[in-house]
Amino acid sequence: MHEDPRQPLSYSALRGHTVLLEAPPGNSRSALLENFVAQAGASSNAQVFSSNMDEAGPWTGLQGLLRGMLPRLRAEAPDLVERHAYELEQILPELLGQLLQSQVSLTDSVPLTERVRSYPIDRAYRLLHGCVDLMAAWQQRIDRAPWVLAFDHADRAGALVVRFFAELTRRHVGRMEVSLLLAVAPGQAQSLRARLGESIPVKHLDVALPHEAPPALDPDQQGHEALELEKRITDRKGAEIHMPRLISLWRNSRTPERALRWHCMALSLYNHHGYYEDALTYALPLLEDLERAITCGGNFSRWDIVSGLFNALVATGQPERAHQLVFDEAYSKITDPNQRVSICYSLSMLHARFLKNPDFTLAEQFLERAQDAVQHSTLPDDEKHFLTVFNFNGLALIRHRQGRAAEAVKLCREGFEHLQRNLHLERHRLHRSVLLYNIAQVNMSTRAYEEALRNYSTAIEMDPHYSEYFNERGSVFLRMDRLEEAVADYQRAIALSPPYREVWTNLGQALRRMGRWEDAIAAYSKAIDLDPAQVLPRVGRAQAHEALGHDREAIEDYSTALALDSQQPLVWANRAALHYEAERLAEAVADLSKAIALAPGTADLYQNRAFALEGLGRLKEAREDLRKYLEVAPAAEDRGGVESHLVALEEQLRVA
């Protein structure tokens, strides 16, 4: 679609859509965006933001939106500030330590030297969903005016902000009053379209504007500003706020190599937060010339840089590349035993967890080398105790994956007791809780539910603000049919974290088993809203709808679940039952045939199809299905009745 550049973008025509605006950057494009939001009127939540990652890091664009919301949130809905404190603190670095205070998990609060848990990549996605929820709550509680948001330089946005555009579009554009305008440079619309995801509905406008040369930068002035800005970075908060701008300044100065130190810092910091995709963006200059990066990296050693790249590559699904990097650039070049401990451990975990073809023998050999390095290191005794137990934990993971559950539990238990004996109780509390958590997970896999409960509960006592511990313990209660306790744990997990799909699905499962159908539907619906590609909440919601007599809604959910995964015999059978009740017998037969093809040893499927076939007058096929039913279930309680039914069918066929 091409727009006449002499006419302003029409808000009325684009209202309620996400629009990719392809036009040359510069003052003309900026004026176009300002004009677009102005058309929405003063009563709207209408603003223009830059989303150029070079300006303020991974959250550029979304930070501006949240900062604009914060004053009214604090004045009119302080409970929403409290509810979304985690998202606000993570995205707005100036708020660090102000909102959560003591309500912080050990993963967030322990010193970097005791950090033994890395966030999964989807933890950052929870922050995005929390922001989308916050915007929806804003419209419900504070201001129902439409959101009209224009983001300039959207083609230069970080991975997380692009995902925010996609999730906001998917979840609320068209349902909530949101209009989203994303401005990109000529030729960049398709690239951003691919980053958003092909399923995300967008409009595309190509606007012919005059090309404007970017303002000339004085490299001497850029270097001077960089030096002044460096003086302002004295702690983590300062780094979070100023580092992206500092990198840009040094890159445009006469000494661009001075940016490399800060690229190393960005890699470390954004890995720490779990922003792995954006961490890799900042790591590109390091990957391009590692030796130069090591020379210019300041306090960052070769292993500091390589381990940061390893973490980001593994988290983003590139373990083979991570393996080559660690082996070639660390294991083959670093001889210091203090560093070889974690080098060998990393290679062990690559072979045990991440590479496509696990090699547990090789993984165990690398752990032995790691432990040998511990013994030859010059580290303090406390650190040697910790690293020894850390290696035990790695071996426990290998044993668990080998199916040697008892040995895995023994290793974790011995590690926990070793720390208890040899370290002050305040040292490595996170690792102690992780060891108990690991034991509980093995307990779950072996159905030792009472043991799992004890270990999860002790881990929770040590780390009472970690959402996943409550979610996992809730699932133990669910397995034990202690449904009230399961619901309480799931609700606590929800309160402690921005939204994630697993806990809402689990809550739905518990509520459905309690017969709380409407509540279950609401929980499943939240899980589906967070991730519509899930099968389990679709099936669970269908079953809840079915229990309430909502047959149309149940069939819709069963159908979607089957479109996502057609290899589900019971779902085919459940949908067949609804078709049968509605006298859609041909559809019931078709669904049951699919179910039988997938589960030919399930006797009831043949009997149910026989009834549907009989209703269609297909008596010979019905007779064969009843015979097959008795063949598969020779001790069936209703055998006598089925045999009588077969006799009646034979008589009907004879007469016919």
C-alpha positions in Angstrom: 0.0 0.0 0.0 1.5 3.4 -1.0 0.5 6.6 0.8 0.4 10.0 -0.8 3.2 11.8 1.0 1.4 15.1 0.7 -1.4 13.8 2.9 -0.9 12.9 6.6 -1.3 9.3 7.6 -5.0 8.7 8.4 -5.5 7.6 12.0 -9.2 6.9 11.2 -8.2 4.5 8.5 -5.5 2.7 10.5 -7.2 2.7 13.9 -7.0 -0.6 15.7 -4.2 -2.0 13.5 -0.5 -2.6 13.6 1.1 -0.8 10.7 4.6 -1.1 9.3 5.5 2.3 7.9 8.3 2.1 5.4 9.9 5.5 4.8 13.3 7.2 4.9 14.3 8.2 8.5 14.7 11.8 9.3 12.7 14.9 10.2 10.0 14.2 7.6 9.2 10.8 9.0 9.3 12.1 12.6 6.8 14.8 11.6 4.6 12.1 10.0 4.5 10.1 13.2 3.8 13.1 15.3 0.9 14.0 13.0 -0.5 10.5 13.2 -0.7 10.4 17.0 -2.0 14.0 17.0 -5.0 12.9 15.0 -6.1 10.6 17.8 -6.8 13.7 19.9 -5.7 14.9 23.4 -8.0 12.3 25.1 -5.9 9.4 23.8 -2.8 7.8 25.2 -0.9 8.9 22.1 2.9 9.1 22.0 5.9 8.7 19.7 9.0 6.8 20.9 12.3 5.9 19.4 13.0 2.2 19.6 16.6 2.4 18.4 18.5 -0.1 20.6 21.7 1.9 20.3 20.2 4.7 22.4 19.2 2.9 25.6 19.7 -0.8 25.2 17.4 -3.8 24.8 14.3 -2.1 26.2 14.5 1.1 24.2 11.0 2.2 23.3 9.2 0.2 25.9 11.1 2.1 28.6 9.6 5.3 27.3 6.1 3.9 27.4 6.4 2.7 31.0 8.1 5.9 32.2 5.2 7.8 30.8 2.7 5.6 32.6 4.4 5.5 35.9 3.3 8.9 37.5 -0.4 8.1 37.0 0.0 4.5 38.1 1.6 5.6 41.3 -1.1 8.3 41.9 -4.2 6.3 40.8 -3.4 2.6 41.0 -0.5 2.0 43.4 -1.6 -1.7 43.7 -0.8 -2.1 40.0 2.7 -0.7 40.6 3.1 -3.3 43.3 1.6 -6.1 41.1 4.0 -5.3 38.3 7.0 -4.2 40.3 9.2 -6.9 39.0 8.6 -5.9 35.3 9.1 -2.2 36.2 12.3 -2.7 38.0 13.8 -5.0 35.4 12.9 -2.7 32.5 13.5 0.7 34.2 17.0 0.6 35.7 16.5 3.8 37.7 13.9 1.9 39.8 16.3 -1.0 40.8 15.8 -1.7 44.5 12.9 0.7 45.0 9.8 -1.4 44.4 10.5 -5.0 45.3 12.7 -4.3 48.4 12.7 -7.6 50.4 10.4 -9.5 47.9 13.3 -10.7 45.8 14.3 -14.3 45.0 17.8 -15.6 45.7 18.4 -15.8 42.0 18.0 -12.0 41.8 19.7 -11.1 45.0 22.8 -13.3 45.5 26.3 -11.9 44.6 27.5 -12.7 41.1 30.1 -15.0 42.6 27.3 -17.2 44.0 25.1 -17.1 40.9 24.5 -20.8 39.9 21.1 -20.5 38.2 20.8 -18.9 34.8 17.4 -17.7 33.7 15.6 -19.6 30.9 15.1 -17.5 27.8 11.4 -17.3 28.3 11.8 -15.5 31.6 12.3 -12.3 29.7 9.2 -13.0 27.7 7.2 -13.1 30.9 8.2 -9.4 31.5 6.7 -8.6 28.1 3.4 -10.3 28.9 3.4 -8.5 32.3 3.7 -5.2 30.4 0.8 -6.1 28.1 -1.3 -7.1 31.1 -0.4 -3.7 32.7 -1.6 -1.8 29.7 -4.9 -3.8 29.7 -5.3 -3.0 33.4 -4.6 0.7 32.7 -7.6 0.8 30.3 -9.8 -1.0 32.7 -8.9 1.0 35.8 -7.3 4.3 34.9 -8.1 5.6 31.4 -10.2 4.0 28.7 -8.8 6.2 26.0 -7.3 4.4 23.1 -3.6 3.7 22.9 -2.0 5.2 19.9 1.6 4.3 19.8 4.2 5.2 17.2 7.7 3.7 17.4 10.4 5.2 15.2 13.4 3.1 14.1 11.5 -0.1 14.8 13.9 -1.9 12.4 16.7 -1.1 14.9 14.7 -2.3 18.0 16.1 -5.1 20.2 14.7 -8.6 20.1 12.7 -8.2 23.2 11.0 -5.0 22.1 10.1 -6.5 18.7 8.6 -9.4 20.6 6.6 -6.9 22.7 5.2 -5.4 19.5 4.2 -8.9 18.4 2.6 -9.9 21.7 0.8 -6.6 22.0 -0.6 -7.0 18.5 -1.5 -10.7 19.0 -3.1 -10.3 22.4 -4.8 -6.9 22.2 -4.6 -5.0 18.9 -8.2 -5.3 17.5 -9.6 -6.3 20.9 -8.3 -3.6 23.2 -8.2 0.0 21.7 -4.6 -0.1 20.5 -3.1 1.3 17.3 0.5 0.6 16.7 2.7 2.3 14.1 6.2 0.9 13.5 8.4 3.1 11.3 11.3 1.4 9.4 13.8 2.4 6.8 13.2 1.6 3.1 13.8 -2.1 2.4 13.4 -3.1 6.1 9.7 -3.9 6.3 10.0 -7.5 5.3 12.8 -8.1 7.8 10.8 -6.7 10.6 7.8 -8.6 9.4 9.7 -11.8 9.7 10.9 -10.8 13.2 7.4 -10.2 14.3 6.2 -13.6 13.0 4.2 -14.4 10.0 1.1 -15.1 12.1 1.0 -11.5 13.5 -1.5 -9.4 11.5 0.0 -6.2 10.1 -0.6 -3.6 7.5 2.2 -2.3 5.3 2.5 1.3 4.1 5.3 2.5 1.8 5.6 6.3 2.0 7.7 8.3 -0.4 9.5 10.9 1.7 12.7 12.8 0.8 15.9 11.1 1.8 17.8 13.1 4.5 21.4 12.6 5.3 22.0 11.8 8.9 23.7 14.6 10.9 27.4 14.5 10.8 29.2 13.4 14.0 32.4 14.9 15.2 34.6 12.0 16.4 36.5 14.2 18.8 33.3 15.4 20.4 32.0 11.8 20.6 35.2 10.7 22.3 35.0 13.6 24.8 31.4 12.8 25.6 32.3 9.2 26.1 35.0 10.0 28.6 32.6 12.2 30.6 29.9 9.6 30.5 32.3 6.9 31.7 32.9 8.9 34.9 29.2 8.7 35.7 29.2 4.9 35.7 30.1 3.8 39.2 27.7 0.9 39.8 25.4 -1.5 38.1 22.5 1.0 37.9 24.8 3.5 36.2 25.9 0.8 33.7 22.3 -0.2 32.9 21.4 3.4 32.2 24.4 4.7 30.4 26.2 1.8 28.8 24.3 1.6 25.4 24.9 5.3 24.8 28.5 5.0 25.8 29.0 2.1 23.3 27.6 4.3 20.6 29.8 7.2 21.5 33.0 5.2 21.5 32.1 3.5 18.2 31.8 6.9 16.5 35.0 8.3 18.1 38.6 8.2 16.9 39.2 5.2 19.2 36.3 2.8 18.5 38.2 -0.1 20.1 37.4 1.5 23.4 33.8 0.4 22.9 34.9 -3.3 23.2 35.2 -3.2 26.9 31.6 -2.0 27.2 30.5 -4.6 24.7 31.9 -7.2 27.1 30.0 -5.5 29.9 26.8 -5.6 27.9 27.2 -9.3 27.2 27.7 -10.0 30.8 24.9 -7.8 32.1 22.3 -8.8 29.6 23.2 -12.5 30.1 22.7 -12.0 33.8 19.2 -10.7 33.2 18.4 -13.5 30.7 18.2 -11.2 27.6 20.3 -13.6 25.6 19.2 -12.5 22.1 20.0 -8.9 22.8 23.2 -9.9 24.5 24.3 -11.6 21.3 23.6 -8.4 19.4 26.1 -6.6 21.6 28.5 -9.6 21.3 28.8 -9.4 17.5 32.0 -7.3 17.6 33.5 -9.8 20.1 32.6 -12.8 17.9 34.1 -11.0 14.8 37.5 -10.5 16.4 37.9 -12.3 19.7 41.6 -11.6 20.1 41.1 -7.9 19.7 38.3 -8.0 22.1 40.4 -9.8 24.7 43.2 -7.2 24.2 40.8 -4.3 24.6 38.4 -5.9 27.1 39.9 -4.3 30.2 39.2 -6.5 33.2 37.4 -9.1 31.1 39.6 -12.1 30.6 39.5 -14.5 27.7 37.3 -16.9 29.7 35.0 -14.1 30.9 34.3 -13.3 27.3 34.1 -16.9 26.0 31.8 -18.0 28.9 29.5 -15.1 28.2 29.3 -16.0 24.5 28.8 -19.7 25.6 25.8 -18.7 27.8 24.1 -16.6 25.1 24.7 -19.1 22.3 23.3 -22.1 24.3 20.3 -20.1 25.5 19.5 -19.1 21.9 19.7 -22.7 20.6 23.2 -22.7 19.2 25.0 -25.3 21.2 27.3 -26.6 18.4 28.6 -23.1 17.9 29.1 -22.7 21.7 31.0 -26.0 21.8 33.4 -25.1 19.1 34.0 -21.7 20.7 34.6 -23.1 24.2 36.8 -25.9 23.0 38.9 -23.9 20.5 39.2 -20.6 22.4 39.2 -21.6 26.0 39.9 -25.3 26.6 42.7 -25.4 24.1 44.3 -22.1 25.1 43.7 -21.6 28.9 45.9 -23.6 31.3 45.1 -21.8 34.6 43.3 -24.4 36.8 41.2 -21.7 38.4 39.5 -21.0 35.1 39.7 -24.6 33.8 37.2 -25.6 36.5 34.3 -23.8 34.8 35.7 -24.4 31.3 35.5 -28.2 31.8 32.2 -28.0 33.6 30.7 -26.0 30.6 32.0 -28.7 28.1 30.5 -31.4 30.4 27.1 -29.7 30.3 27.2 -29.3 26.6 27.7 -33.0 26.1 25.1 -33.9 28.8 22.4 -31.4 28.1 22.7 -29.2 25.1 24.3 -30.9 22.1 22.0 -32.8 19.7 23.6 -36.2 20.5 24.4 -36.4 24.2 27.6 -38.2 25.2 27.4 -39.0 28.9 30.8 -40.7 29.0 32.5 -37.6 27.6 30.4 -35.4 29.9 31.6 -37.3 32.9 35.2 -37.2 31.8 35.0 -33.4 31.6 33.6 -33.3 35.1 36.5 -35.3 36.3 38.8 -32.8 34.7 36.9 -30.0 36.3 37.3 -31.6 39.7 41.0 -32.2 39.1 41.3 -28.5 38.3 39.6 -27.7 41.6 42.2 -29.7 43.5 45.1 -27.9 41.7 43.6 -24.4 41.9 44.7 -21.6 44.1 41.2 -20.8 45.1 40.2 -20.3 48.8 39.0 -23.4 50.6 35.4 -22.1 50.7 35.4 -21.8 46.9 36.9 -25.2 46.5 34.1 -26.7 48.7 31.5 -24.9 46.6 33.0 -26.0 43.2 33.3 -29.6 44.4 29.6 -29.6 45.2 28.8 -27.9 41.9 30.5 -30.7 40.1 28.6 -33.2 42.2 25.4 -31.5 41.0 26.6 -31.8 37.3 27.2 -35.5 37.8 23.8 -35.9 39.5 22.2 -34.5 36.3 24.1 -37.0 34.2 23.0 -39.8 36.5 19.4 -38.6 36.3 19.5 -38.6 32.5 21.0 -42.0 32.5 18.0 -43.2 34.5 20.0 -43.8 37.7 17.7 -41.8 39.9 18.9 -43.1 43.3 22.5 -42.1 42.5 21.4 -38.7 41.4 19.5 -38.1 44.7 22.5 -39.4 46.7 24.9 -37.0 44.9 22.6 -34.0 45.5 22.1 -35.0 49.1 25.8 -35.4 49.8 26.5 -32.1 48.1 23.9 -30.3 50.3 25.4 -31.9 53.4 28.9 -31.0 52.3 27.9 -27.3 52.1 26.2 -27.5 55.4 29.3 -28.8 57.1 31.9 -26.7 55.4 30.4 -23.3 54.6 28.7 -20.6 56.7 25.0 -20.9 56.5 24.7 -17.6 54.7 27.1 -18.7 51.9 25.8 -20.2 48.7 22.2 -20.3 49.9 21.0 -20.3 46.3 23.0 -23.4 45.5 21.7 -25.2 48.5 18.1 -24.5 47.5 18.9 -25.6 43.9 20.3 -28.9 45.2 17.1 -29.5 47.2 15.1 -28.5 44.1 17.0 -31.0 42.0 16.4 -33.8 44.5 12.7 -33.0 44.5 12.6 -33.2 40.7 14.2 -36.6 40.8 11.7 -37.6 43.5 8.9 -36.5 41.2 10.2 -38.6 38.3 10.3 -41.7 40.5 6.9 -40.9 42.1 8.3 -40.4 45.5 5.8 -37.6 46.2 6.2 -37.3 50.0 10.0 -36.9 49.6 9.4 -34.4 46.8 7.1 -32.4 49.0 9.7 -32.3 51.8 12.5 -31.1 49.5 10.4 -28.5 47.6 9.2 -27.2 51.0 12.7 -26.9 52.3 13.8 -25.1 49.2 10.9 -22.7 49.5 11.9 -22.0 53.1 15.3 -21.0 51.8 14.0 -19.0 48.8 10.4 -18.0 49.5 10.1 -15.6 46.5 11.0 -18.0 43.7 7.8 -18.6 41.7 8.9 -21.9 40.1 9.3 -23.6 43.4 5.6 -23.1 44.2 4.6 -24.1 40.8 6.6 -27.3 41.0 5.3 -28.1 44.5 1.8 -27.4 43.4 2.2 -30.1 40.8 3.2 -32.6 43.5 0.0 -31.8 45.4 -1.9 -32.2 42.1 -0.4 -35.7 41.6 -1.4 -36.5 45.2 -4.9 -35.3 44.6 -4.5 -32.6 47.3 -6.2 -30.1 45.1 -6.8 -27.2 47.5 -3.1 -27.1 48.4 -2.2 -27.3 44.7 -4.4 -24.3 43.9 -2.9 -22.3 46.8 0.7 -23.0 45.5 -0.2 -22.2 41.9 -1.8 -18.9 43.0 1.3 -18.0 45.1 3.5 -18.8 42.0 1.3 -16.5 39.9 1.6 -13.7 42.5 5.4 -14.0 42.6 6.0 -13.6 38.8 5.0 -12.0 35.7 2.6 -14.3 33.8 3.8 -17.6 32.3 1.8 -20.2 30.6 2.8 -23.3 32.6 1.4 -22.1 36.0 -1.9 -21.0 34.5 -2.3 -24.4 32.7 -1.5 -26.2 36.0 -4.0 -24.1 37.9 -6.6 -24.9 35.2 -5.9 -28.6 35.7 -6.4 -28.4 39.5 -9.6 -26.3 39.2 -11.1 -28.7 36.6 -10.5 -31.7 38.8 -12.3 -29.9 41.6 -15.3 -29.3 39.4 -14.8 -25.6 39.4 -15.5 -25.4 35.7 -15.8 -21.6 35.2 -12.7 -20.9 37.2 -10.9 -23.6 35.2 -12.0 -22.1 31.9 -10.6 -18.7 33.1 -7.3 -20.2 34.0 -7.0 -22.2 30.8 -8.0 -19.1 28.8 -5.1 -17.1 30.4 -2.7 -19.8 29.5 -3.9 -19.9 25.9 -3.8 -16.1 25.7 -0.1 -16.3 26.7 0.7 -19.0 24.2 -2.1 -20.1 21.8 0.1 -22.9 20.4 -0.4 -25.0 23.6 -2.4 -28.2 23.4 -3.0 -29.1 27.1 -5.0 -26.0 28.1 -7.1 -26.3 24.9 -8.0 -29.9 25.8 -8.6 -29.0 29.5 -10.8 -26.0 28.5 -12.7 -28.2 26.1 -13.4 -30.7 28.9 -14.6 -27.9 31.2 -16.9 -26.5 28.5 -18.2 -30.0 27.9 -19.0 -30.4 31.6 -21.0 -27.2 31.5 -22.9 -28.2 28.3 -21.0 -25.7 26.1 -20.8 -28.2 23.2 -19.9 -25.6 20.5 -17.1 -24.1 22.6 -15.8 -27.6 23.5 -15.8 -28.7 19.8 -13.9 -25.5 18.9 -11.2 -26.2 21.5 -10.9 -29.9 20.6 -10.6 -29.0 16.9 -7.9 -26.4 17.6 -6.0 -28.9 19.8 -6.2 -31.5 17.0 -5.0 -28.9 14.5 -2.0 -28.3 16.7 -1.3 -32.0 17.4 -3.3 -34.6 15.5 -1.7 -37.6 17.3 -4.2 -37.6 20.2 -6.6 -40.5 20.2 -8.5 -39.5 23.3 -9.1 -36.0 21.9 -10.5 -37.5 18.7 -12.7 -39.7 20.8 -13.9 -36.8 22.9 -14.9 -34.8 19.9 -16.6 -37.8 18.4 -18.7 -38.1 21.5 -20.0 -34.5 21.1 -20.7 -35.2 17.4 -22.6 -38.3 18.4 -24.7 -36.5 20.9 -25.6 -33.9 18.3 -26.5 -36.7 15.9 -23.7 -35.9 13.5 -23.0 -39.6 13.1 -20.7 -39.4 10.0 -18.4 -36.9 11.8 -18.4 -39.1 14.9 -17.4 -42.2 12.8 -14.6 -40.2 11.1 -13.2 -39.0 14.4 -13.4 -42.5 16.0 -11.6 -43.9 13.0 -8.8 -41.5 13.5 -8.7 -42.4 17.2 -8.6 -46.2 16.4 -5.8 -45.7 13.9 -3.7 -44.1 16.7 -4.8 -46.4 19.5 -5.9 -49.8 18.0 -5.7 -51.5 21.4 -8.4 -49.3 23.0 -11.5 -51.4 23.1 -14.1 -48.7 23.9 -13.3 -46.9 20.6 -14.6 -49.9 18.6 -17.8 -50.1 20.6 -18.5 -46.4 20.3 -17.9 -46.5 16.5 -20.2 -49.5 16.3 -23.0 -47.4 17.8 -22.4 -44.5 15.3 -22.2 -46.9 12.4 -25.4 -48.6 13.4 -27.1 -45.3 13.5 -26.0 -44.7 9.9 -27.3 -48.0 8.9 -23.9 -49.5 8.2 -24.7 -52.7 10.0 -21.9 -55.0 8.7 -19.3 -52.5 9.8 -21.0 -52.1 13.2 -21.0 -55.9 13.6 -17.2 -56.1 12.8 -16.5 -53.3 15.4 -18.4 -55.1 18.1 -16.5 -58.3 17.3 -13.3 -56.4 17.5 -14.4 -54.9 20.8 -14.8 -58.4 22.3 -11.5 -59.5 20.8 -9.6 -56.6 22.4 -11.4 -56.8 25.7 -12.4 -60.5 26.1 -13.2 -60.0 29.8 -15.4 -57.0 29.3 -18.1 -56.6 32.0 -20.7 -56.0 29.4 -19.7 -59.0 27.3 -23.1 -60.6 27.6 -24.9 -57.5 26.5 -22.6 -57.0 23.5 -23.1 -60.7 22.4 -26.8 -60.2 22.6 -26.4 -57.0 20.5 -24.4 -59.0 17.9 -27.2 -61.6 17.7 -29.7 -58.8 17.0 -27.5 -57.3 14.4 -27.1 -60.7 12.6 -30.9 -61.0 12.6 -31.3 -57.5 11.0 -28.7 -58.4 8.4 -30.4 -61.7 7.6 -33.8 -60.1 7.2 -32.3 -57.3 5.0 
